[in-house]
Amino acid sequence: MTARILVVDDITANLRLLEAKLLNEYYDVALAASGREALAAVARSAPDVILLDVMMPEMDGYEVCRRLKADPATAHIPVVMVTALVDQAERVRGLEAGADDFLSKPVDDATLFGRLRALLRVKQVQDAWRLRSETARDLGFDPPADPEAGVAGARVLVVSENAEEAAAIGATLAADGIQARSAAGAAALEALAMARFDLAVICLAGPGAQELRLASRLRAQGATRDLPVLLVADRAQRDVVLRGFELGANDHVLRPVDANELRARSRNQIRRKRYQEMLREELDRSLQLAVTDTLTGLRNRRYVLRHLEGVLRAGDAAVLLLDVDRFKPINDRHGHAAGDAALHEVAQRLKAHLRAADVVARYGGEEFLAVLAGAPQEYALNVAERLRLALSSTAIPACGLELRVTASIGLAMAPAGSTVATAINAADAALYRAKARGRDRVELAQPEDYVLGAAAGQGPPRRL
């Protein structure tokens, strides 16, 4: 998982050491030698994660973190404090300032990269929802209000075989008004299926295999995929914790559990979950009528063009332009009601075969446009082929008929900074080749298509 990491430290040797380690793992690295340099660097180009030293002259890491978290433009950026301080109170102070984690020097490489991967997974999901929120703002909609900072009333499931430990954790969380329930084994899965929780605290015992299987199952099931998971572990269980991060755990606390640290980490996870839920639920409601195609239920042309513009400002995008083959004869032979039913089924199949973070829209008539932010070429080609097969492999039911429907797809890999017109016209050129070469196929845009697309203006003509 590649990402841009900002390393902040007033000691040059520390900067260079972390830079070398991160570059060796293929991260893009930026450096800052002071708190003020860090704030300026973030303002110029927001990183994906910040590794922030605590002890710096003029402005320490706590103040830098507080300023970042107080600014809506940077509050979502994960901050990991890195320091030689070992006092538990300092760790809690960092977490309360808004830091997502607190690592002690000398930094253990496996722990550092495990935490980075866990934080980047969460940020990737939140960035997708934030991008949709920005698209809505560009369209003139007011953004939803931020969720409350307090966590009173939140529900937490404590998974532990040790009833005494579970009770102690529940009592600690109750100080913030959090309602904790404990369960173990199969009862934990049953509890998660029956009720909604804001956080799962999983206490590792022994080798931790059973608990890690539970964490993995939470990520595999739709209802609990976004539920934050906090692990409680012994210091000797370092490798188990790192494996937990790989399986989707979000955070951890070590035994003996410090009550203030547990409360701070739990609050951070609950707030992040509520923020993500707020973006998803409120945004979808506010946009439903204005940016949804009434026939198919997909996003409409207006929305997807703005969304693509936002994606290309931030990074690369794979753009798929799909056209249903020989659609006009369906309308002529079976009537528009059958044609409309066929388009609706086409839309549902496309949506079912894309990630939640991808956007697919009805572009016009029988054309559909899908935008895959940050997707590499091989993956995008596989997705395009999957969409083609989703339509051609099984007949489409429409008004009592079984219609055989195929589609031609043009795929453009648009680099960051491309214009919307260039990306769509390149995909359209590839789509025309797919039509010319027999239909029911995927074609990849060639270098010349982007040059021609840039000169073609605002989008391809509609095919009737």
C-alpha positions as CSV (number, residue, x, y, z in Angstrom):
1,M,0.0,0.0,0.0
2,T,1.8,3.2,-1.2
3,A,1.3,6.5,0.6
4,R,2.9,9.8,1.3
5,I,4.4,10.1,4.8
6,L,5.5,13.3,6.4
7,V,8.3,12.8,9.0
8,V,8.7,15.6,11.5
9,D,11.8,15.8,13.8
10,D,14.3,18.5,14.8
11,I,17.2,16.0,14.7
12,T,18.5,15.4,11.2
13,A,19.8,11.9,12.0
14,N,16.4,10.8,13.1
15,L,14.8,12.2,10.0
16,R,17.2,10.4,7.7
17,L,16.9,7.1,9.5
18,L,13.1,7.1,9.3
19,E,13.3,8.4,5.7
20,A,15.5,5.4,4.7
21,K,13.2,2.9,6.4
22,L,10.1,4.3,4.7
23,L,11.7,4.6,1.3
24,N,12.8,1.0,1.6
25,E,9.1,0.1,2.0
26,Y,8.2,2.2,-1.1
27,Y,6.5,5.0,0.7
28,D,6.7,8.6,-0.7
29,V,8.5,10.6,2.1
30,A,8.5,14.3,2.9
31,L,10.6,15.8,5.8
32,A,10.1,18.7,8.2
33,A,12.6,19.8,10.9
34,S,10.2,21.8,13.1
35,G,6.5,22.2,14.0
36,R,6.1,25.3,11.9
37,E,7.8,23.5,8.9
38,A,5.4,20.6,9.4
39,L,2.3,22.8,9.4
40,A,3.5,24.6,6.2
41,A,4.3,21.3,4.5
42,V,0.8,19.9,5.3
43,A,-0.8,23.1,4.0
44,R,1.1,22.7,0.7
45,S,0.4,19.1,0.2
46,A,-1.6,17.0,2.7
47,P,0.2,13.7,3.5
48,D,-1.5,10.4,4.2
49,V,0.1,10.0,7.6
50,I,2.3,12.2,9.8
51,L,5.1,10.8,12.0
52,L,5.6,13.5,14.6
53,D,8.3,14.0,17.1
54,V,7.2,15.3,20.5
55,M,10.2,17.1,21.9
56,M,10.9,20.0,19.5
57,P,11.9,23.7,20.2
58,E,9.4,26.5,19.7
59,M,6.4,24.3,19.0
60,D,6.3,20.8,20.4
61,G,4.5,17.8,18.9
62,Y,1.5,18.2,21.1
63,E,0.8,21.7,19.9
64,V,1.3,20.7,16.3
65,C,-1.1,17.8,16.7
66,R,-3.7,20.0,18.4
67,R,-3.5,22.6,15.5
68,L,-3.8,19.8,12.9
69,K,-6.9,18.3,14.6
70,A,-8.5,21.7,15.1
71,D,-8.4,22.5,11.4
72,P,-11.2,20.7,9.4
73,A,-8.9,20.6,6.4
74,T,-6.3,18.5,8.2
75,A,-8.3,16.9,11.1
76,H,-8.7,13.6,9.1
77,I,-4.9,13.0,8.7
78,P,-3.6,10.3,11.0
79,V,-0.9,11.4,13.4
80,V,1.6,9.0,15.0
81,M,3.7,10.6,17.7
82,V,7.3,9.2,17.9
83,T,9.3,10.0,21.0
84,A,11.9,8.9,23.5
85,L,9.5,9.7,26.4
86,V,8.3,6.6,28.1
87,D,6.1,8.1,30.8
88,Q,2.6,6.7,30.5
89,A,1.1,10.2,31.2
90,E,2.9,11.5,28.1
91,R,1.4,8.8,25.9
92,V,-2.1,9.7,27.2
93,R,-1.4,13.4,26.6
94,G,-0.5,12.7,23.0
95,L,-3.7,10.6,22.5
96,E,-5.8,13.3,24.1
97,A,-4.2,15.9,21.8
98,G,-5.7,13.9,18.9
99,A,-2.8,11.6,18.0
100,D,-3.8,8.2,16.5
101,D,-0.9,6.4,18.1
102,F,2.2,6.9,20.2
103,L,5.4,5.0,19.4
104,S,8.6,5.0,21.6
105,K,12.1,5.4,20.3
106,P,13.9,3.4,19.1
107,V,11.0,2.5,16.8
108,D,10.4,-1.1,16.2
109,D,10.1,-1.5,12.4
110,A,7.5,-4.2,12.3
111,T,5.3,-2.2,14.8
112,L,5.7,1.0,12.8
113,F,4.8,-0.5,9.5
114,G,1.9,-2.5,11.0
115,R,0.4,0.7,12.4
116,L,0.9,2.6,9.2
117,R,-0.9,-0.1,7.2
118,A,-3.8,-0.1,9.7
119,L,-4.1,3.7,9.7
120,L,-3.9,3.9,5.9
121,R,-6.7,1.3,5.4
122,V,-9.1,3.5,7.5
123,K,-8.0,6.7,5.9
124,Q,-8.5,5.3,2.4
125,V,-12.1,4.5,3.2
126,Q,-12.7,7.9,4.8
127,D,-11.0,9.7,1.9
128,A,-13.5,8.1,-0.4
129,W,-16.4,9.4,1.6
130,R,-14.8,12.8,2.0
131,L,-14.4,13.1,-1.7
132,R,-18.1,12.4,-2.2
133,S,-18.9,15.0,0.4
134,E,-16.7,17.6,-1.5
135,T,-18.5,16.6,-4.7
136,A,-21.8,17.4,-3.0
137,R,-20.5,20.7,-1.8
138,D,-19.4,21.6,-5.4
139,L,-23.0,20.9,-6.5
140,G,-24.3,23.4,-4.0
141,F,-25.3,21.1,-1.1
142,D,-24.5,22.0,2.5
143,P,-22.2,19.5,4.2
144,P,-23.7,17.6,7.2
145,A,-22.8,18.9,10.7
146,D,-19.9,17.3,12.4
147,P,-20.8,14.6,15.0
148,E,-20.6,15.5,18.6
149,A,-17.2,15.2,20.3
150,G,-18.7,13.3,23.3
151,V,-19.0,9.5,23.2
152,A,-21.7,9.1,25.9
153,G,-24.2,6.5,24.9
154,A,-21.8,4.6,22.6
155,R,-22.0,0.8,22.8
156,V,-18.9,-1.4,23.1
157,L,-18.6,-5.1,23.0
158,V,-15.7,-6.5,25.2
159,V,-14.7,-9.9,24.0
160,S,-12.8,-11.8,26.7
161,E,-12.5,-15.2,28.3
162,N,-11.5,-13.4,31.5
163,A,-14.7,-12.1,33.2
164,E,-12.7,-10.0,35.7
165,E,-10.7,-8.3,32.9
166,A,-13.9,-7.7,30.9
167,A,-15.6,-6.1,34.0
168,A,-12.6,-3.8,34.6
169,I,-12.6,-2.6,31.0
170,G,-16.4,-2.0,31.2
171,A,-16.0,0.0,34.4
172,T,-13.2,2.1,32.8
173,L,-15.3,2.9,29.7
174,A,-18.3,3.8,31.8
175,A,-16.4,6.9,33.0
176,D,-17.1,8.3,29.5
177,G,-20.7,7.2,29.5
178,I,-19.9,4.3,27.3
179,Q,-22.2,1.2,27.6
180,A,-20.1,-1.9,27.6
181,R,-21.3,-5.5,27.2
182,S,-19.1,-8.6,27.5
183,A,-19.2,-11.9,25.7
184,A,-16.8,-14.7,24.7
185,G,-16.5,-17.2,21.9
186,A,-19.6,-17.9,19.8
187,A,-21.6,-15.6,22.1
188,A,-19.6,-12.7,20.8
189,L,-20.5,-13.3,17.2
190,E,-24.2,-13.7,18.2
191,A,-24.1,-10.4,20.1
192,L,-22.6,-8.6,17.1
193,A,-25.3,-10.1,14.9
194,M,-28.1,-9.1,17.2
195,A,-27.1,-5.5,18.2
196,R,-25.2,-2.5,16.8
197,F,-21.9,-1.6,18.5
198,D,-19.5,1.3,18.0
199,L,-16.4,-0.5,19.0
200,A,-15.2,-4.1,19.7
201,V,-12.5,-4.5,22.4
202,I,-10.9,-7.9,21.9
203,C,-8.7,-9.3,24.7
204,L,-6.0,-11.6,23.4
205,A,-5.3,-14.8,25.4
206,G,-2.5,-17.3,24.9
207,P,-1.6,-17.6,21.2
208,G,-4.6,-15.4,20.3
209,A,-5.6,-17.6,17.4
210,Q,-9.3,-17.6,18.3
211,E,-9.5,-13.9,18.9
212,L,-7.7,-13.2,15.5
213,R,-10.2,-15.4,13.7
214,L,-13.0,-13.3,15.2
215,A,-11.3,-10.1,14.1
216,S,-11.0,-11.5,10.6
217,R,-14.6,-12.5,10.5
218,L,-15.7,-9.0,11.5
219,R,-13.9,-7.6,8.4
220,A,-15.4,-10.3,6.2
221,Q,-19.0,-9.5,7.1
222,G,-20.8,-6.5,5.7
223,A,-22.6,-5.6,8.9
224,T,-19.3,-5.4,10.9
225,R,-16.8,-4.5,8.2
226,D,-16.4,-0.9,9.4
227,L,-16.6,-1.7,13.2
228,P,-13.4,-0.5,14.8
229,V,-11.4,-3.2,16.7
230,L,-9.1,-2.5,19.6
231,L,-6.9,-5.3,20.8
232,V,-5.8,-5.8,24.4
233,A,-2.6,-7.7,24.7
234,D,0.5,-8.6,26.7
235,R,3.8,-7.2,25.8
236,A,5.0,-10.7,24.8
237,Q,2.2,-10.9,22.2
238,R,3.7,-8.3,19.9
239,D,3.7,-10.6,16.9
240,V,0.0,-11.5,17.5
241,V,-0.9,-7.8,17.6
242,L,0.9,-7.2,14.3
243,R,-0.9,-10.1,12.8
244,G,-4.1,-8.5,14.1
245,F,-3.3,-5.3,12.3
246,E,-2.9,-7.2,9.1
247,L,-6.3,-8.8,9.6
248,G,-8.0,-5.4,10.1
249,A,-7.6,-4.4,13.8
250,N,-7.5,-0.6,14.2
251,D,-5.6,-0.1,17.5
252,H,-4.2,-1.8,20.6
253,V,-3.4,-1.3,24.3
254,L,-1.0,-3.3,26.3
255,R,-1.4,-4.9,29.7
256,P,-1.4,-3.8,32.5
257,V,-4.1,-1.6,30.9
258,D,-3.8,2.1,31.8
259,A,-7.3,3.4,32.3
260,N,-6.7,6.8,30.7
261,E,-5.0,5.3,27.7
262,L,-7.8,2.8,27.1
263,R,-10.4,5.6,27.4
264,A,-8.4,7.9,25.0
265,R,-8.0,5.2,22.4
266,S,-11.6,4.1,22.6
267,R,-12.8,7.7,22.2
268,N,-10.7,8.2,19.1
269,Q,-12.0,5.0,17.5
270,I,-15.6,5.8,18.3
271,R,-15.4,9.3,17.0
272,R,-13.8,8.2,13.8
273,K,-16.5,5.6,13.3
274,R,-19.2,8.2,13.9
275,Y,-17.5,10.6,11.5
276,Q,-17.5,8.0,8.8
277,E,-21.1,7.1,9.4
278,M,-22.1,10.7,9.3
279,L,-20.4,11.2,6.0
280,R,-22.1,8.1,4.5
281,E,-25.6,8.4,5.8
282,E,-26.2,12.2,5.6
283,L,-24.5,12.6,2.3
284,D,-26.5,9.8,0.7
285,R,-29.7,11.3,1.9
286,S,-28.9,14.9,0.8
287,L,-27.8,13.8,-2.7
288,Q,-30.5,11.2,-3.4
289,L,-32.8,13.3,-5.6
290,A,-30.4,15.7,-7.1
291,V,-27.7,13.4,-8.3
292,T,-29.5,10.1,-8.9
293,D,-30.8,8.8,-12.2
294,T,-34.5,8.0,-11.5
295,L,-34.6,5.0,-13.9
296,T,-31.6,3.1,-12.8
297,G,-31.0,4.3,-9.3
298,L,-27.3,5.1,-10.1
299,R,-25.6,8.4,-9.9
300,N,-26.3,10.7,-12.8
301,R,-24.1,12.4,-15.4
302,R,-23.9,15.6,-13.4
303,Y,-22.6,13.9,-10.3
304,V,-20.1,11.6,-11.9
305,L,-18.5,14.5,-13.9
306,R,-17.9,16.5,-10.7
307,H,-16.7,13.4,-8.9
308,L,-14.2,12.5,-11.6
309,E,-12.9,16.1,-11.6
310,G,-12.3,15.8,-7.8
311,V,-10.6,12.4,-8.2
312,L,-8.2,13.7,-10.9
313,R,-7.3,16.7,-8.7
314,A,-6.1,14.3,-6.0
315,G,-4.7,11.3,-7.9
316,D,-5.0,8.8,-10.8
317,A,-8.3,7.3,-12.0
318,A,-9.4,4.5,-14.2
319,V,-12.4,5.6,-16.3
320,L,-14.7,3.0,-17.9
321,L,-17.2,4.1,-20.5
322,L,-19.7,1.3,-21.2
323,D,-22.3,1.2,-24.0
324,V,-25.0,-1.4,-24.3
325,D,-24.7,-3.0,-27.7
326,R,-27.6,-2.7,-30.2
327,F,-29.9,-1.2,-27.7
328,K,-32.2,0.6,-30.1
329,P,-33.6,-2.6,-31.6
330,I,-34.7,-3.6,-28.1
331,N,-36.8,-0.5,-27.8
332,D,-38.1,-0.8,-31.4
333,R,-39.0,-4.5,-31.1
334,H,-40.2,-4.8,-27.5
335,G,-41.2,-1.3,-26.5
336,H,-39.7,1.3,-24.2
337,A,-41.0,-0.4,-21.1
338,A,-38.8,-3.4,-21.8
339,G,-35.9,-1.2,-22.7
340,D,-36.2,0.7,-19.4
341,A,-36.4,-2.6,-17.5
342,A,-33.3,-3.9,-19.3
343,L,-31.4,-0.7,-18.4
344,H,-32.4,-1.0,-14.8
345,E,-31.1,-4.6,-14.6
346,V,-27.9,-3.6,-16.4
347,A,-27.4,-0.9,-13.7
348,Q,-27.9,-3.3,-10.9
349,R,-25.4,-5.8,-12.3
350,L,-22.7,-3.1,-12.8
351,K,-23.2,-1.8,-9.2
352,A,-23.0,-5.3,-7.8
353,H,-19.6,-5.9,-9.4
354,L,-17.8,-2.7,-8.2
355,R,-16.3,-1.7,-4.9
356,A,-18.3,0.6,-2.5
357,A,-15.7,3.3,-3.0
358,D,-16.1,3.2,-6.9
359,V,-18.7,5.4,-8.5
360,V,-20.8,4.1,-11.5
361,A,-23.3,6.4,-13.1
362,R,-25.8,6.5,-16.0
363,Y,-24.0,8.8,-18.5
364,G,-26.8,9.1,-21.0
365,G,-29.2,6.8,-22.9
366,E,-27.7,3.3,-22.7
367,E,-24.2,4.6,-21.7
368,F,-22.7,4.1,-18.2
369,L,-19.5,5.7,-16.7
370,A,-17.5,4.1,-13.9
371,V,-14.7,5.9,-12.0
372,L,-12.2,3.8,-10.1
373,A,-10.0,6.2,-8.0
374,G,-6.4,5.1,-7.8
375,A,-7.0,1.8,-9.5
376,P,-3.9,0.3,-11.3
377,Q,-4.3,-0.7,-15.0
378,E,-4.3,-4.5,-14.4
379,Y,-7.0,-4.3,-11.8
380,A,-9.1,-1.9,-13.9
381,L,-8.9,-4.2,-16.9
382,N,-10.0,-7.1,-14.7
383,V,-13.0,-5.0,-13.5
384,A,-14.0,-4.1,-17.0
385,E,-13.9,-7.7,-18.1
386,R,-15.9,-8.7,-15.0
387,L,-18.6,-6.1,-15.9
388,R,-18.7,-7.3,-19.5
389,L,-19.3,-10.9,-18.3
390,A,-21.9,-9.8,-15.8
391,L,-24.1,-8.6,-18.7
392,S,-23.3,-11.2,-21.4
393,S,-23.2,-14.4,-19.3
394,T,-26.9,-14.4,-18.2
395,A,-30.0,-13.2,-20.0
396,I,-31.7,-10.1,-18.6
397,P,-35.3,-10.4,-17.5
398,A,-37.5,-7.5,-18.8
399,C,-41.3,-7.4,-19.0
400,G,-41.6,-11.2,-19.2
401,L,-38.8,-11.5,-21.7
402,E,-35.3,-13.0,-21.5
403,L,-33.1,-10.5,-23.4
404,R,-29.5,-11.3,-24.4
405,V,-27.5,-8.1,-23.7
406,T,-23.9,-7.4,-24.3
407,A,-21.8,-4.3,-23.8
408,S,-18.7,-2.7,-25.3
409,I,-16.3,-1.0,-22.8
410,G,-13.6,1.6,-23.3
411,L,-11.0,2.0,-20.5
412,A,-8.8,5.1,-20.0
413,M,-6.1,5.3,-17.3
414,A,-6.1,9.0,-16.5
415,P,-3.1,10.3,-14.5
416,A,-3.5,13.0,-11.8
417,G,-4.0,16.4,-13.2
418,S,-5.8,15.2,-16.4
419,T,-9.0,17.1,-17.4
420,V,-12.3,15.4,-17.3
421,A,-12.7,15.9,-21.1
422,T,-9.4,14.2,-21.8
423,A,-10.1,11.2,-19.7
424,I,-13.7,10.6,-21.0
425,N,-12.8,11.2,-24.6
426,A,-9.9,8.8,-24.4
427,A,-12.3,6.2,-22.9
428,D,-14.7,7.0,-25.7
429,A,-12.1,6.4,-28.4
430,A,-11.4,3.0,-26.9
431,L,-15.1,2.3,-26.8
432,Y,-15.4,3.1,-30.5
433,R,-12.7,0.6,-31.2
434,A,-14.5,-2.0,-29.2
435,K,-17.6,-1.4,-31.3
436,A,-15.6,-1.5,-34.5
437,R,-13.9,-4.8,-33.6
438,G,-17.1,-6.7,-33.0
439,R,-18.7,-5.4,-29.8
440,D,-19.0,-7.3,-26.5
441,R,-15.3,-6.6,-25.7
442,V,-13.0,-4.3,-23.7
443,E,-10.5,-2.0,-25.3
444,L,-7.8,0.0,-23.5
445,A,-7.2,3.6,-24.6
446,Q,-3.9,4.2,-26.4
447,P,-1.5,7.1,-26.0
448,E,-2.8,8.9,-29.0
449,D,-6.4,8.7,-27.7
450,Y,-5.4,11.1,-24.8
451,V,-3.9,13.6,-27.3
452,L,-7.0,13.5,-29.4
453,G,-9.3,13.5,-26.4
454,A,-7.6,16.7,-25.0
455,A,-8.5,18.5,-28.3
456,A,-12.0,17.1,-28.6
457,G,-13.7,19.3,-26.0
458,Q,-16.3,18.4,-23.4
459,G,-17.2,14.8,-23.8
460,P,-18.1,12.3,-26.5
461,P,-21.3,12.3,-28.6
462,R,-24.1,10.1,-27.5
463,R,-24.7,6.9,-29.4
464,L,-28.3,6.2,-30.2
